[in-house]
Amino acid sequence: MMALILTDPVAWGSILGIGVIVALCCYYAYLFVHNTIENR
């Protein structure tokens, strides 16, 4: 199963897409928390 995922470009595309979405969510959450703490 893992070998199939590692050799499949479509799977890599989905993994990359999910990774980018998660990274963006974390980034915006960090900015939001940072700004809330600063404004207090």
LUMFIKOL-354594 format. One record per atom (N, C-alpha, C, O): residue number from 1; residue in one letter; atom name; z, y, x. Coordinates in Angstrom, 1 decimal. Layout:
% LUMFIKOL-354594
+-----+---------+-------+--------+--------+--------+
! num ! residuo ! atomo !      z !      y !      x !
+-----+---------+-------+--------+--------+--------+
! NUM !       A !    CA !      Z !      Y !      X !
...
+-----+---------+-------+--------+--------+--------+
END
This chain:
% LUMFIKOL-354594
+-----+---------+-------+--------+--------+--------+
! num ! residuo ! atomo !      z !      y !      x !
+-----+---------+-------+--------+--------+--------+
!   1 !       M !     N !    0.0 !   -1.2 !    0.8 !
!   1 !       M !    CA !    0.0 !    0.0 !    0.0 !
!   1 !       M !     C !    0.0 !    1.3 !    0.9 !
!   1 !       M !     O !   -0.8 !    2.2 !    0.6 !
!   2 !       M !     N !    0.9 !    1.3 !    1.9 !
!   2 !       M !    CA !    0.9 !    2.5 !    2.7 !
!   2 !       M !     C !   -0.3 !    2.7 !    3.5 !
!   2 !       M !     O !   -0.8 !    3.8 !    3.7 !
!   3 !       A !     N !   -0.9 !    1.5 !    4.0 !
!   3 !       A !    CA !   -2.2 !    1.6 !    4.8 !
!   3 !       A !     C !   -3.3 !    2.2 !    3.9 !
!   3 !       A !     O !   -4.1 !    3.0 !    4.4 !
!   4 !       L !     N !   -3.3 !    1.8 !    2.6 !
!   4 !       L !    CA !   -4.3 !    2.3 !    1.7 !
!   4 !       L !     C !   -4.2 !    3.8 !    1.5 !
!   4 !       L !     O !   -5.2 !    4.6 !    1.5 !
!   5 !       I !     N !   -2.9 !    4.3 !    1.4 !
!   5 !       I !    CA !   -2.7 !    5.7 !    1.2 !
!   5 !       I !     C !   -3.1 !    6.5 !    2.5 !
!   5 !       I !     O !   -3.7 !    7.6 !    2.4 !
!   6 !       L !     N !   -2.8 !    5.9 !    3.6 !
!   6 !       L !    CA !   -3.0 !    6.6 !    4.9 !
!   6 !       L !     C !   -4.5 !    6.7 !    5.2 !
!   6 !       L !     O !   -4.9 !    7.6 !    5.9 !
!   7 !       T !     N !   -5.3 !    5.8 !    4.7 !
!   7 !       T !    CA !   -6.8 !    5.8 !    5.0 !
!   7 !       T !     C !   -7.5 !    6.5 !    3.8 !
!   7 !       T !     O !   -8.8 !    6.6 !    4.0 !
!   8 !       D !     N !   -6.9 !    6.9 !    2.8 !
!   8 !       D !    CA !   -7.6 !    7.5 !    1.6 !
!   8 !       D !     C !   -7.5 !    9.0 !    1.7 !
!   8 !       D !     O !   -6.4 !    9.6 !    1.5 !
!   9 !       P !     N !   -8.7 !    9.7 !    1.9 !
!   9 !       P !    CA !   -8.7 !   11.2 !    1.9 !
!   9 !       P !     C !   -8.2 !   11.8 !    0.6 !
!   9 !       P !     O !   -7.6 !   12.9 !    0.7 !
!  10 !       V !     N !   -8.5 !   11.2 !   -0.5 !
!  10 !       V !    CA !   -8.0 !   11.8 !   -1.8 !
!  10 !       V !     C !   -6.5 !   11.8 !   -1.9 !
!  10 !       V !     O !   -5.9 !   12.8 !   -2.4 !
!  11 !       A !     N !   -5.9 !   10.7 !   -1.4 !
!  11 !       A !    CA !   -4.4 !   10.7 !   -1.4 !
!  11 !       A !     C !   -3.9 !   11.8 !   -0.5 !
!  11 !       A !     O !   -2.9 !   12.4 !   -0.8 !
!  12 !       W !     N !   -4.5 !   12.0 !    0.7 !
!  12 !       W !    CA !   -4.1 !   13.0 !    1.6 !
!  12 !       W !     C !   -4.2 !   14.4 !    0.9 !
!  12 !       W !     O !   -3.3 !   15.2 !    1.1 !
!  13 !       G !     N !   -5.2 !   14.6 !    0.1 !
!  13 !       G !    CA !   -5.4 !   15.8 !   -0.6 !
!  13 !       G !     C !   -4.3 !   16.1 !   -1.6 !
!  13 !       G !     O !   -3.8 !   17.2 !   -1.7 !
!  14 !       S !     N !   -3.9 !   15.0 !   -2.3 !
!  14 !       S !    CA !   -2.9 !   15.2 !   -3.3 !
!  14 !       S !     C !   -1.5 !   15.5 !   -2.6 !
!  14 !       S !     O !   -0.7 !   16.3 !   -3.0 !
!  15 !       I !     N !   -1.3 !   14.7 !   -1.5 !
!  15 !       I !    CA !    0.0 !   14.9 !   -0.8 !
!  15 !       I !     C !    0.1 !   16.3 !   -0.2 !
!  15 !       I !     O !    1.1 !   17.0 !   -0.3 !
!  16 !       L !     N !   -1.1 !   16.8 !    0.3 !
!  16 !       L !    CA !   -1.1 !   18.2 !    0.8 !
!  16 !       L !     C !   -0.9 !   19.2 !   -0.3 !
!  16 !       L !     O !   -0.1 !   20.1 !   -0.1 !
!  17 !       G !     N !   -1.5 !   19.0 !   -1.4 !
!  17 !       G !    CA !   -1.4 !   19.9 !   -2.6 !
!  17 !       G !     C !    0.1 !   19.9 !   -3.0 !
!  17 !       G !     O !    0.6 !   21.0 !   -3.3 !
!  18 !       I !     N !    0.7 !   18.8 !   -3.2 !
!  18 !       I !    CA !    2.1 !   18.7 !   -3.6 !
!  18 !       I !     C !    3.0 !   19.4 !   -2.6 !
!  18 !       I !     O !    3.9 !   20.1 !   -2.9 !
!  19 !       G !     N !    2.7 !   19.2 !   -1.3 !
!  19 !       G !    CA !    3.5 !   19.8 !   -0.2 !
!  19 !       G !     C !    3.4 !   21.3 !   -0.3 !
!  19 !       G !     O !    4.4 !   22.0 !   -0.1 !
!  20 !       V !     N !    2.2 !   21.8 !   -0.5 !
!  20 !       V !    CA !    2.0 !   23.3 !   -0.6 !
!  20 !       V !     C !    2.8 !   23.8 !   -1.8 !
!  20 !       V !     O !    3.4 !   24.9 !   -1.7 !
!  21 !       I !     N !    2.7 !   23.2 !   -2.9 !
!  21 !       I !    CA !    3.4 !   23.6 !   -4.1 !
!  21 !       I !     C !    4.9 !   23.7 !   -3.9 !
!  21 !       I !     O !    5.6 !   24.6 !   -4.2 !
!  22 !       V !     N !    5.5 !   22.6 !   -3.3 !
!  22 !       V !    CA !    6.9 !   22.5 !   -3.0 !
!  22 !       V !     C !    7.3 !   23.6 !   -2.0 !
!  22 !       V !     O !    8.3 !   24.3 !   -2.2 !
!  23 !       A !     N !    6.5 !   23.8 !   -1.0 !
!  23 !       A !    CA !    6.8 !   24.9 !    0.0 !
!  23 !       A !     C !    6.8 !   26.2 !   -0.7 !
!  23 !       A !     O !    7.7 !   27.0 !   -0.4 !
!  24 !       L !     N !    5.8 !   26.5 !   -1.5 !
!  24 !       L !    CA !    5.8 !   27.8 !   -2.2 !
!  24 !       L !     C !    7.0 !   28.0 !   -3.1 !
!  24 !       L !     O !    7.6 !   29.1 !   -3.2 !
!  25 !       C !     N !    7.4 !   26.9 !   -3.8 !
!  25 !       C !    CA !    8.6 !   27.0 !   -4.7 !
!  25 !       C !     C !    9.9 !   27.3 !   -3.9 !
!  25 !       C !     O !   10.6 !   28.2 !   -4.2 !
!  26 !       C !     N !   10.0 !   26.6 !   -2.7 !
!  26 !       C !    CA !   11.2 !   26.9 !   -1.9 !
!  26 !       C !     C !   11.1 !   28.3 !   -1.3 !
!  26 !       C !     O !   12.2 !   29.0 !   -1.3 !
!  27 !       Y !     N !    9.9 !   28.8 !   -0.9 !
!  27 !       Y !    CA !    9.8 !   30.1 !   -0.4 !
!  27 !       Y !     C !   10.2 !   31.2 !   -1.4 !
!  27 !       Y !     O !   11.0 !   32.1 !   -1.1 !
!  28 !       Y !     N !    9.7 !   31.0 !   -2.7 !
!  28 !       Y !    CA !   10.0 !   32.0 !   -3.7 !
!  28 !       Y !     C !   11.5 !   31.9 !   -4.1 !
!  28 !       Y !     O !   12.2 !   33.0 !   -4.3 !
!  29 !       A !     N !   12.1 !   30.7 !   -4.1 !
!  29 !       A !    CA !   13.5 !   30.6 !   -4.4 !
!  29 !       A !     C !   14.3 !   31.3 !   -3.3 !
!  29 !       A !     O !   15.3 !   31.9 !   -3.6 !
!  30 !       Y !     N !   13.9 !   31.1 !   -2.0 !
!  30 !       Y !    CA !   14.6 !   31.7 !   -0.9 !
!  30 !       Y !     C !   14.6 !   33.3 !   -1.1 !
!  30 !       Y !     O !   15.6 !   34.0 !   -0.9 !
!  31 !       L !     N !   13.4 !   33.8 !   -1.3 !
!  31 !       L !    CA !   13.2 !   35.2 !   -1.5 !
!  31 !       L !     C !   14.1 !   35.8 !   -2.6 !
!  31 !       L !     O !   14.7 !   36.8 !   -2.5 !
!  32 !       F !     N !   14.1 !   35.0 !   -3.8 !
!  32 !       F !    CA !   14.9 !   35.4 !   -4.9 !
!  32 !       F !     C !   16.3 !   35.5 !   -4.6 !
!  32 !       F !     O !   17.0 !   36.5 !   -4.9 !
!  33 !       V !     N !   16.9 !   34.4 !   -4.0 !
!  33 !       V !    CA !   18.3 !   34.4 !   -3.6 !
!  33 !       V !     C !   18.6 !   35.5 !   -2.6 !
!  33 !       V !     O !   19.6 !   36.2 !   -2.7 !
!  34 !       H !     N !   17.7 !   35.7 !   -1.6 !
!  34 !       H !    CA !   17.9 !   36.7 !   -0.6 !
!  34 !       H !     C !   18.0 !   38.1 !   -1.2 !
!  34 !       H !     O !   18.9 !   38.9 !   -0.9 !
!  35 !       N !     N !   17.1 !   38.4 !   -2.1 !
!  35 !       N !    CA !   17.1 !   39.7 !   -2.8 !
!  35 !       N !     C !   18.3 !   39.9 !   -3.7 !
!  35 !       N !     O !   18.9 !   41.0 !   -3.7 !
!  36 !       T !     N !   18.7 !   38.9 !   -4.4 !
!  36 !       T !    CA !   19.9 !   39.0 !   -5.3 !
!  36 !       T !     C !   21.2 !   39.3 !   -4.5 !
!  36 !       T !     O !   22.0 !   40.1 !   -4.9 !
!  37 !       I !     N !   21.3 !   38.6 !   -3.3 !
!  37 !       I !    CA !   22.5 !   38.8 !   -2.5 !
!  37 !       I !     C !   22.5 !   40.2 !   -1.9 !
!  37 !       I !     O !   23.5 !   40.9 !   -1.8 !
!  38 !       E !     N !   21.3 !   40.7 !   -1.5 !
!  38 !       E !    CA !   21.2 !   42.0 !   -0.9 !
!  38 !       E !     C !   21.5 !   43.1 !   -1.8 !
!  38 !       E !     O !   22.1 !   44.1 !   -1.5 !
!  39 !       N !     N !   21.1 !   43.0 !   -3.1 !
!  39 !       N !    CA !   21.2 !   44.0 !   -4.1 !
!  39 !       N !     C !   22.6 !   44.2 !   -4.6 !
!  39 !       N !     O !   22.9 !   45.2 !   -5.3 !
!  40 !       R !     N !   23.5 !   43.2 !   -4.3 !
!  40 !       R !    CA !   24.9 !   43.3 !   -4.9 !
!  40 !       R !     C !   25.7 !   44.4 !   -4.1 !
!  40 !       R !     O !   26.9 !   44.6 !   -4.5 !
+-----+---------+-------+--------+--------+--------+
END
